[in-house]
Amino acid sequence: MARTNKNKSKLKVAFLGGVGEIGKNMTALEYGDNILLIDCGCVFPSLDAPGVDLVIPDMAYIAENIERIRGLVITHGHEDHIGAVPFLVEDFPHIRIYGSNLTLALVKHKLKERNLSMPKLVAVKGGDRVKIDCFEVEFISVTHSISGAFALAVRTPEGIVFHTGDYKIDYTPIDGEKIDLSRIAQIGDEGVRLMLGESTNIEKPGSTISERKVGETIERILVANPQKRIIIATFASNVNRIQQIVYNCERLGRRVAFNGRSMKTISEMARKLNILRAQPNTLVDIEDISKIESGKLCIITTGSQGEPMSALTRMANGEDKAVVIGDRDLIIISSQPIPGNEKPVYNVINNLCRRGAQVMYGSLEQLHVSGHACRDEIKLMTTLLKPQCFIPVHGEYRHLQQNRELAIELGVKPEFTMIPEIGTCVSVDKKGLHRQDNVSAGNIYVDGLGGVDNLILRDRTQMSREGIVVLLVSYDVHERELVGDAEVILRGVAIEEDCIRSIRDVVRSIFESADKQRDPDRAALKSAIRKRVSRLITNKLKQHPMVLPILIEL
């Protein structure tokens, strides 16, 4: 695939996130002077990013082209698709945002939390078509683990770009909003220039189990445990699962209480939008559950991923004022641990068991189903669309590679496919895909309300892994000489007394060799101390702690 960078009036696709990774989804479609953004998500940090709250896409490309941005289209309301919207709006408050009612309600809540001015929010539903300058976006209903999810058929001067969003093919969805396969087939017959296809579950054969199976399992557990208080931990955004739990509780005469900040917030939003329904006397405030006998109560809570501040973790640690766990409780974990998150989940389960509760989780029962298409569903979607060009998205590299290979098996020419990386930009026409110069892209690490640069992150990582050596060095600024020995303060590192003496000797020798005829150069002294002490510790101990000299003028 040749690299070109010629005519500006080409259809281009730039990948700002969500490729080579699961999360932080953000894609830009560009034609002439118009850019349309698709999704604006975040990802939660790994253990090698200490102190970081969120990772969001680098917005440099958007800042460089702000006059050309025509809008942001959101496929659905999960964090990996909307989590970075506040940071986008903070810098670009006039952007127009399109999404379903639930998606926009979640976006609005995020913006209010940060006291940001509200941009223009445009609510759409399945089947709607919206003209956004040279782009016409058709919103196509798909089934996923959150209501109001869309695939996008974007009509451009170079043909249709079809973005699948996150989806699975559930023929019996709880809310009745089936994936619109007939419309997808019609678009395929019309002709798709480029398909951007999600890849998350490409490694899993067959098809994803229907969400109704989880409801059937939970109903069976409720029936079998009439004396137990039932506590169910699940994702707050999975309104369809919450609806099934509410329906089952109503049939069996149980009241329902929501616990956890996001669970309360999202359930209230869903009720206002008439997405979540409950009979007048079903719901009870979590503060009032002491008035209800155990066999007549079900608590739906956050914390299925063992998050440190979540409601379920507080219960497991005995820190939740409203819910005290004991042997009358049956706790259902209705999710699977996100890869890499297994340890905190099982720690919570262990602590719940220590308090006498019975705990049921995914490996023991059919308590969770994925919201993402497995291999046969991906095969059906690609077959219906019959794309000329195919680019896999929403997956780690191995997922993207396997999805590309599947598309080739289904008839897409190999030269009309590619595996993108963050920053990749390609142009698309009837002759295929053509690499352009990469765009500015990468990660922004968010700590609190601000960003953390790579240097700060590197320092944090070094301190967390290797410790820190602080050197308090007092010197007489007039005599230009050291006053006493350096004070050596150790945190997170063990150094023997003979090594500490050697460190003091190094500091003394640096001052003794300094030019006494000139005022000391503080920066040069600190740099010399840092380098020589670091080298000493590395040679003696084979460790690499951070060395922080502090010069005190007397």
N, C-alpha and C positions, 0 to 999 in steps of 0.2 A: 504494500500500500504506500504510494508516494506521498511525501510531505509537500503540501502546497499552502500558499497564503496569498491568493490572488484576489479575485473579484469579491468585493464586500457583499454584493447582493446574492449570496449563496445561503442555502439553509445549513446552519451549523448547530451542532449539539456540543455543549461544554458540560463536563461532569465535575461538579464542585463537592460532591460527597456521595456516599452510598454505594461505591464500587470498590471492591477489594476489602470490604468491611460490611458488617450488618449494623446499620444505624447511620445517623447524620446525613440523611438523604437530601440531595439538592441537585437539580439539573437545570440548565438554561438552554432554551431554544432561541436561536438568533436568525433573523432574516433582515438584511438591509439595516435600517436604523431602529429595528424593533427587537426587543429581548423579552421573552416570556419565561418566568421562573416557575419550576414545578417542585413543590415541597420545600421545606426549610426546617430540617430536623436537627436533633442533637444525639449524642451518645453519652452514656455514663462512663466515667473514667475507669481504666484498669488500675491495678495495684502499682504500676510504675509511674503513676501521676499523683503523688501524694498531695493532699490538700486541695485538689481540683474537684469542683462540683459538677461541671459539665464540659463536654467538648463539642464545639460548634464549628460549622464550616468557616473558613477564611472568607470574609466578604470583600476582599480587595478587588476582585473582578467586577463585582456589582458597583463598588465605589468608582471604579474607573469608567463605568458605563452608565452611571445613574440616569442620565438624560434619555437613555434608550430603553430603560426598564418600563414595560407597559402593564405589568401586573404579576401577582403570585397566585398560582392555582394549587390548591392543596388536595391531595387524593383522599386523605382521611386524618382522623384526629389523634393518632398515636404520637408519643413523644419523639420518636425517630423521624417524624414527618412535620411536626409543628414546634418542637422544643426550642428552636433557635429563632422563631418569629419575633419575640420581644427584642432581640438584639438587632434584627433587621429593621424593625419599626423605629427603634431608638435612633438609628442613623438615617433612616429614610421614611419619615412619618407620613408621606403622602402616597405611599404605595397602595394599590387597590388589591384586595385579597378575596379570592373566590373559594367557596367550599360549602359543604352541607351545613344544615342548621346546627347539628351537634358539633361538628368541627369548628364552626365559627364561635359557638358558645364557649368552647374550651379555649380558643384563641383569645376571646374577649376577657375571659377570667385571668389568663396569664398577663395580659396587658394591664388590667386593673391592679393586679398584685404589684406591679412595678410602677404604678402611677404614670403610665404612658398615655399620650393622647391617642384617641381611637382613629385609625385609618378608615377608609371606605371599605366596608365589609359587604360582600355581595353573596347572598344565599342562593344556592342552586339545588336542583334535585335531578334524579336520574332521568335522562332523556332531554334535558335542557341543552340548548346550544347558545354559546355566548361569543360575540364577535369582539376580539381584542386586537385592534389595529389590523395587521395583515394575517393574524391567526384567528381561526374559528375553532373553539374548543367545545366538543360534545362530551357531556358527562354521562358515563355508562355505569349503571348500578352493578356492583359486584358484592359477593359475600366475603366477609372477613370477620375478625374477632372484635370488631367495633361497628356500630351502626353508622350509616352515612358514608360508606366507602365507595370510591369511584375508580374506574379505569378512565383514561382520557384518549379520545380520538381528536388529534389536533390537525386541522386542515391548514396547509401552508401552500405557498406558490409552487413548492416542489413536490407536493403530494401529502399524504396522510402520515403523520407520526403517531403511532399507537403506544401509549404508556400504560402498562397493565396495572400499575399500582400494586398494592398487596392484595392478594385474593386467594380464595379457594372456591371450589365448585361444590356448594352445599345445596342439594335439591330440596331440602326441608328446613330452611332457615326459620329461626324462632320468630322473627319480626315479619316474615312473609315476603321480604325483599329479596327475591331470587336474583342470581346473576343473570344478566340479560344476554344469554348465549345467542339468541336469534339475531339480536342487533349486532353482536360481535361478528357473526357469520356474514351478515349483510355488508358490514364494513370491509370484511375480507374480500368479498366479491367485488366491492367497489375498487379495491386495490390499495394496499398498504406499502408505502415507500420504505418505512423503517418501523420496526417493532423494538421497543425497550421492554424486556421481559424479566419479571422478578425470578430469583434463582434460589431462594432460601432453602427450600426442601427438595431440591433437585436430586439429592442423594437418596431420598426415601422413595421406594417403589410404590406403585399403586396410587390410591386416592386417599385424601384426608377424611377421617371419620366425621360424620355430621355432629354438630353441636348438640343435637337432641340426645345423643348417647350419654353425654355428661348429665343432662337432666334426668334421664332414666336411672342412672346410677345413684344420683343424689336422692331421688324419690325412694328408691329401694332402701337406702340407708336410713332415711327419715322414718319410714314405715317400721323398720326393724328395731328402732331405738326410741320407743315412745316415752321413756322416762328420762332420757338424756337431754341436757341442753346442747344444742348443735351450734357450733361455731365454724363458719366456712370462710376461708381466706382465698381470695381470687383477685384478679386485676380489676381495679375500679372502672376501667374503660370498657370492660366486657359487659355491656348493658344487657345483651341477650342472655348471658349466663345468669346474671342477677335476676332478670325477669323470670327465668325458669325456676329459680330458687323461690322467688316470691309466690309464683303460681302454686308450686308444690306445698309451700307452707300454708297457703290459704285453703287448699283442699284438705289438709290434715289438721287444721285448727291451731296453727302456730302463729304467734306474732313475730314480726321481723324488726330488728334494730340494725342500723348501720354504724360501724365504728371505724375511725381513721379519717383524717382530714380530706384526702382525695375521694374516698368512698362517699362521704357525706356530700361533698361538693358536686361530684359528677352525677350521683343519683338524684340530687335535687334538680340539676340542669335537665336531666333526662325526663323527669316527671313534668317539668314545665313545658318541655317540647312534646309531651305525650308519647315519648318513646318507651318510658318505663311506667307501667300501670300497676296500681294496687288498690284494693278495696279500702273504704274509708277507715276501718278499724284495724287494718293489718299492721301499719307501721307504728313503732313506738320509739321514743327518744332513748338513747343509750343510757342517759342518767336515770331513767325510770324503770330499768329492767329488774330491779330488786323486787318489784311488786308482782312479778310474773313467775309462776312456777316453772321449773326447769324444762319439763316435757312440753311446755306450751311456748317455747321461745327459740328463735334462731337468730344468731348474730352473723351478719355479713361484714367482713373486715378486710382491711389492707394488710400487707405484710407477707404475701405468699412467696416473696423472694428473699425473706430474712433481712429486709432493710433495717438498719440500726435504730431508726426513729419511728418505725411503723407501729401500728396498733398491736399487731400480733406479737412482735418482739417485746413490746412493753408488757403484754400479758404474760409472755413466757418468763420475763424477768421479775414478775410481781410488782410492776411499776404502773399498771393501769388502775386508776381509781375506781372506774365503773365496773370492770370485769376482773374478778378474782378466780383464777383457774383452780379446779379441784377434780375429784374423782367422779363428779356428776357430769363432766364435760366430755363430749365427743367432738374432736376438731378435725375438719376436713381441709386438706391443702389442695385446692382445685387449680393446680398449675404444675408445670415442670420447671425445675431450676434452669435459669439461663446459663449456658455454658460458662464455666469459671465461677459460678455463684453457688456451687453446691455446698461448700462448707458452711456459710452463714445460714442457709436453709436448714441443713441438718442440725446445726447448733440450736436453732429455735425448736425444732422437733424434739431434740433431746431434752431441752429445758421444760417443754410442755409435759413430756412424759414424766420428768422428775416431780412435777406438781400433781401427778396422779391422773392426768387426762389420758384418754385414749385418742391416738392420732392416726388418721388414715391419709395416705398420700399417693401420688401418681403411680409409683412402682407396685403398689398393692391393689389398686382399683382403677377403673376407667374414669378418672376424675378430671381429665384435661384432654382437650384435642387442640391441634394446631389451627391457627388462622391462615396458614400458608399452603399453597398448592403443592402436592407431591408430584412425582414424575409424570404419571398418567394424565393428571390435570394440566400440567404445563404442556404436555404433548398435544392435548386437545385444543388448548388455547392457540398454540402456534399453528396447528393444522387449520383451524377456522380462519385465522388471519392471513395465512399464506403470504408472509411479508417478503418483499424483494431483498431488504437488508435487515440484519438482526444484530442487536447489541444486548448482551445480558447485563442486568443490573441487580442491585439489592442482594449482595452476597459476597462472601470472601472469594479469593482468587479461584480456589478449587471449584466452588459453586458456579462461578462465571464460566470457567472452562468447560464443565460438564454440560451446562445449558447451551453453550455455543455448539458443542459437539452434537447435542440432540437436535438443534435447529438444522445442522448440516445433514443429519440422518433424514430429516423431514423434507429436504429438498432445497434448502437455502444454499446458494453457492458459497464455498469457503471464503472466497475473496470478497464476498459481500457481508462478511461477519468480522467482528473484532472483539477483543477483551479490553475494556477501558481501564484506566487508572485515574486517580484523583488529579484533575488538571488537564486530562485529555480533552482535545477539541477535534471534532471531525466535521467535514462538510458532507452533505448527502445530495445526490442527484440520481438521474436514471442510469448513470454509469456505475454507481456504487458509492462506497465510502472512501473519503480522502482525508488523510491526517493533515491537520493544521498545526500551527505553533501552539504549544500548550498555553493555557491561561493561568493567571495567578490563582492558586488554590492551596489548601492545606488545612491545618487544624488551628483553632483558637481555643486555649484552655481558660475556662472561666472559674474564678475563685471569688465567691461572694457575688458582687455585682460587676466586677471588672475582669479584665483579661490578665493572664499570666504568661510571660514570654518564655521561650525555651531555656534561656539562661537561668531564670528563677527556678524553673522545673528541674533543670539539671542539678542545681545546688540543693534543692529539697531532696532529690533522689540520692545524691551523694551523702547528705547528712543522715538520711534514714537508713542507708545501707552500711555506711562506713563510720558514722559518728563525726564529731567536730572537736578540734583542738583550738582553744582560744588563748592567745598570748597577750597578756597585759604588759606592755613595755613602757616604763617610765624613763624619760631622759631630760637632762638639763639643757634647755634650748640655748642658754647663754654660753655654757661651757662646752656644749656640743658633745656631751658624753652620756653614757648610760648611768642611771641611778638604781643601783641594786640589780638583782637578778630578775629576769622576766618571770611573771607569774603564769603558770601553766594550768589552765582549766580544761578538764576532760569531760565530754558528754558523749556517751555511746561508744567509747573506745577505751581499752585497757592498755596502759603504757607503764612499763617498769620504771623504777626510780633512776636506774642508770641511763635510760633513754631520755628521761626528763632532764637529767644533768647535761646530757649531750645537746639537747635542744637549747638549753640556756647558754651553753658554750657557743653554739652557732650564732645566737642573737648577739652575744658579747663580741664575737669576732667581726660581725658585720659593722657594728658601731666603731670598733677599734680601727678598722680599715677605711672608715669614711673620711673624707677630706675635712680636716678640722678648720681649714681657712675659709670654708664656705658654709652658708646656712644649710642645714640638712634638708634634703629633698624628701619630704614625707612619702610621696608616692613611690619613689625609687627604693626607700628603706623598706616599706611594706612589701613591695614586690620581691625584693631580695630575701626577706625573712620568709615569706610564703613559699618561694621556690626551694630554698635550701632546707627548710624544716620539712617540707613535703618529701623531698628527696631522701632526707635522713630517715624519716619514718618508714617510707617504702622500702629502703634498703635493709633496715633492721627488722621490721615487723611484717613486711609484705602486705601492708594495709595502705588504704588511700583515703584517710579521713580529710574532711575539709579543714584547712588551716586558716584561721582568721586572726591576723595581727591587729592589735589596737594600740596606737601610739599615744601616750599621755605626756603632754608637755608640762614641765615644772619650771 
